Amino acid sequence: MPLCVRCRAKEAVVYQLHTGDRLYRVCFISDIIARVSREIFRYGMIRYGDRILIGISGGKDSFVLLDILSQIYDPSKLGGVTVVEGIEGYNMVEHLEEIRRNASQRGVDIHVISLKDLWGASVNDMVRASIAKGQRISPCTYCGIHRRKSINLVARELGYDRIATAHNLDDEAQKILINIMRGDIDRLYMNHPLRPRLSKLFIPICKSCELQLKTLGSARTAFLRPGTSQYGASALLS
């Protein structure tokens, strides 16, 4: 096995396709933390003393964001929010308990909210009502809008200054390509970290590809929630 290109002392265990670097486990983790930190400070996403609410689904992206922020920022200034969308098989009790446990280990409290409790209907309820009316609306539209609105509501009620959401570079590249093919300049512009937002609380943080986040997530916890709901096949990023 080749040696890690950073420490040149340990055998490399991870190969980064986009850099060509072969890295030892510790060096790989440090590399991702450093890149996320640079992204945050490059765009001034967080101000000193900000209270930050992290959107945590239990998937690899949000777990890695929780893990990194708890290392580079004061955990007492962090909180997490998990939204129970009401999608069958997607918000099981054991998932919520594992999210709480992983957050607690990092000194972060978790707030669990339910779309059904807040808005009177789960995503499954909304989809069924839409089908009954003959409407062709993607389940992801209902889920995305209501999740963001719910998280925004919790952040404002609890006095958080920022909401951090996790994104990987594969998703960002997919958004860009889709909007180029559509010729949608407005949505293409909306991919920029400093774009105008309906809520100034939201800060999207991404700086690594999906495979690397999955590798890092697996290295840092034994639990990652399955990433696809029953509506996953109909999802289209925009």
VMD Tcl script that draws the C-alpha trace (Angstrom):
set ca {
  {0.00 0.00 0.00}
  {1.30 3.53 -0.78}
  {1.99 5.94 2.06}
  {-0.30 8.86 2.87}
  {0.75 11.94 0.85}
  {0.20 14.20 3.90}
  {1.89 12.51 6.85}
  {4.11 10.18 4.75}
  {4.23 7.83 7.73}
  {1.05 5.75 7.59}
  {-0.41 3.60 4.84}
  {-3.12 5.37 2.82}
  {-6.64 3.98 3.19}
  {-8.63 6.55 1.17}
  {-8.14 7.69 -2.42}
  {-9.52 11.14 -3.33}
  {-10.56 11.11 -6.97}
  {-10.76 14.90 -7.33}
  {-7.25 15.54 -5.92}
  {-5.50 12.27 -6.68}
  {-4.33 12.14 -3.05}
  {-4.02 8.94 -1.07}
  {-4.64 9.60 2.60}
  {-4.37 7.87 5.96}
  {-7.63 7.83 7.98}
  {-6.68 10.68 10.35}
  {-5.31 12.81 7.51}
  {-8.46 12.19 5.46}
  {-10.69 13.37 8.32}
  {-8.48 16.42 8.91}
  {-8.63 17.28 5.20}
  {-12.43 17.38 5.13}
  {-12.63 19.38 8.37}
  {-10.16 21.91 6.95}
  {-12.09 22.28 3.68}
  {-15.42 22.78 5.47}
  {-13.79 25.36 7.77}
  {-12.38 27.27 4.79}
  {-15.80 27.27 3.12}
  {-17.48 28.68 6.23}
  {-14.95 31.47 6.74}
  {-14.54 32.25 3.04}
  {-18.20 33.24 2.77}
  {-18.63 34.54 6.32}
  {-21.36 32.01 7.03}
  {-20.94 32.12 10.81}
  {-20.21 35.10 13.05}
  {-18.48 34.76 16.39}
  {-21.01 33.94 19.09}
  {-23.78 32.83 16.71}
  {-26.12 30.17 18.02}
  {-26.41 27.59 15.25}
  {-29.23 25.12 14.69}
  {-28.14 22.12 12.59}
  {-30.67 20.29 10.45}
  {-30.03 16.61 11.24}
  {-31.76 13.81 9.35}
  {-29.41 11.04 10.47}
  {-27.97 10.59 6.98}
  {-24.29 10.92 6.13}
  {-24.34 14.59 5.08}
  {-26.01 15.97 8.20}
  {-24.11 13.66 10.54}
  {-20.75 14.77 9.12}
  {-21.82 18.42 9.44}
  {-22.78 17.84 13.10}
  {-19.47 16.06 13.72}
  {-17.37 18.78 12.09}
  {-19.16 21.79 13.61}
  {-18.90 20.25 17.08}
  {-15.11 20.12 16.57}
  {-14.52 23.59 15.10}
  {-17.17 25.54 17.02}
  {-18.34 25.75 20.64}
  {-20.82 22.85 21.11}
  {-22.71 24.91 23.71}
  {-23.64 27.27 20.86}
  {-24.97 24.40 18.75}
  {-28.35 22.70 18.63}
  {-29.86 20.12 16.33}
  {-33.33 19.72 14.85}
  {-34.79 16.55 13.37}
  {-38.04 16.68 11.42}
  {-40.41 13.71 11.48}
  {-41.88 13.99 8.00}
  {-44.39 11.18 8.41}
  {-43.04 9.00 5.62}
  {-43.64 5.32 6.30}
  {-40.44 3.49 7.28}
  {-38.35 6.67 7.26}
  {-38.60 8.09 10.81}
  {-38.41 4.96 12.92}
  {-38.01 5.36 16.68}
  {-34.58 3.72 16.68}
  {-33.34 6.30 14.15}
  {-34.40 9.17 16.39}
  {-32.75 7.59 19.43}
  {-29.48 7.12 17.52}
  {-29.57 10.73 16.34}
  {-30.03 11.88 19.94}
  {-27.21 9.61 21.14}
  {-24.74 10.77 18.48}
  {-25.57 14.42 19.13}
  {-25.35 13.98 22.92}
  {-21.88 12.46 22.57}
  {-20.83 15.75 20.93}
  {-22.51 17.96 23.51}
  {-25.41 18.97 21.25}
  {-29.10 18.91 22.21}
  {-31.67 17.69 19.68}
  {-35.15 19.11 19.07}
  {-37.55 16.68 17.38}
  {-40.53 18.16 15.54}
  {-43.35 16.52 13.58}
  {-44.95 17.91 10.42}
  {-48.23 16.33 11.47}
  {-48.16 18.13 14.82}
  {-47.15 21.48 13.31}
  {-49.24 21.56 10.14}
  {-51.93 18.96 10.72}
  {-50.72 16.59 8.00}
  {-47.73 14.34 7.34}
  {-46.01 14.08 3.95}
  {-47.91 10.83 3.33}
  {-51.18 12.66 4.12}
  {-50.27 15.49 1.72}
  {-49.38 13.07 -1.07}
  {-52.60 11.11 -0.66}
  {-54.66 14.33 -0.72}
  {-52.79 15.48 -3.83}
  {-53.44 12.20 -5.66}
  {-57.13 12.34 -4.69}
  {-57.36 15.79 -6.30}
  {-55.63 14.58 -9.46}
  {-52.62 16.83 -8.90}
  {-49.16 15.83 -10.15}
  {-47.00 17.40 -7.44}
  {-43.75 15.76 -6.38}
  {-43.73 14.47 -2.77}
  {-40.36 16.21 -2.44}
  {-42.10 19.56 -2.96}
  {-44.34 19.01 0.07}
  {-41.48 17.60 2.13}
  {-38.89 20.26 1.26}
  {-41.15 23.27 1.77}
  {-42.63 22.08 5.06}
  {-39.31 20.89 6.47}
  {-37.60 24.22 5.84}
  {-40.56 26.18 7.16}
  {-40.67 24.03 10.30}
  {-36.93 24.32 10.96}
  {-37.11 28.08 10.41}
  {-39.97 28.29 12.91}
  {-38.06 26.34 15.57}
  {-34.91 28.43 15.07}
  {-36.79 31.70 15.51}
  {-38.76 30.49 18.53}
  {-35.62 29.19 20.29}
  {-33.43 32.19 19.44}
  {-30.91 30.65 17.03}
  {-28.96 33.00 14.75}
  {-28.17 30.55 11.95}
  {-29.51 27.29 10.53}
  {-26.82 25.03 9.08}
  {-27.87 22.48 6.46}
  {-25.58 19.88 4.91}
  {-25.07 19.34 1.19}
  {-22.54 17.28 -0.74}
  {-20.78 18.31 -3.95}
  {-22.46 15.55 -5.95}
  {-25.85 17.10 -5.19}
  {-24.56 20.58 -6.02}
  {-23.13 19.38 -9.35}
  {-26.44 17.66 -10.15}
  {-28.36 20.88 -9.45}
  {-26.05 22.87 -11.71}
  {-26.29 20.40 -14.60}
  {-30.08 20.11 -14.34}
  {-30.51 23.88 -14.39}
  {-28.08 24.27 -17.30}
  {-30.08 21.72 -19.30}
  {-33.29 23.53 -18.38}
  {-31.78 26.89 -19.29}
  {-32.89 28.14 -15.88}
  {-30.48 30.99 -15.13}
  {-32.35 32.12 -12.00}
  {-32.10 28.72 -10.33}
  {-28.48 28.39 -11.47}
  {-27.67 31.64 -9.68}
  {-29.42 30.36 -6.56}
  {-26.70 27.70 -6.11}
  {-24.22 30.33 -4.88}
  {-23.52 30.32 -1.10}
  {-24.21 34.08 -0.89}
  {-27.44 34.02 -2.86}
  {-30.47 35.89 -1.51}
  {-32.73 33.73 0.67}
  {-36.28 33.88 1.90}
  {-34.82 33.35 5.38}
  {-31.46 34.87 6.26}
  {-31.00 32.20 8.93}
  {-30.18 29.39 6.47}
  {-26.56 28.65 5.56}
  {-25.90 25.67 3.25}
  {-22.53 24.07 3.97}
  {-20.89 21.72 1.48}
  {-17.33 21.01 0.48}
  {-16.95 17.28 -0.15}
  {-18.23 14.63 -2.52}
  {-20.85 12.06 -1.54}
  {-18.47 9.08 -1.40}
  {-16.08 10.92 0.93}
  {-18.89 11.93 3.26}
  {-20.13 8.36 3.36}
  {-16.61 7.16 4.15}
  {-16.13 9.79 6.85}
  {-19.57 9.16 8.35}
  {-18.89 5.44 8.54}
  {-15.54 6.10 10.18}
  {-17.06 8.36 12.85}
  {-20.21 6.41 13.80}
  {-21.67 2.94 13.47}
  {-25.07 4.41 12.65}
  {-26.24 6.25 9.56}
  {-29.93 6.40 8.73}
  {-30.93 4.93 5.35}
  {-30.84 7.89 2.98}
  {-33.78 7.17 0.68}
  {-37.48 7.38 1.49}
  {-40.24 5.59 -0.38}
  {-40.46 8.68 -2.61}
  {-36.74 8.68 -3.45}
  {-37.23 7.34 -6.97}
  {-39.41 10.34 -7.88}
  {-36.99 12.95 -6.52}
  {-35.44 15.46 -8.88}
  {-33.13 18.13 -7.55}
  {-33.78 21.66 -8.77}
}
mol new
graphics top color blue
foreach p $ca { graphics top sphere $p radius 0.5 }
foreach p [lrange $ca 0 end-1] q [lrange $ca 1 end] { graphics top cylinder $p $q radius 0.2 }
display resetview
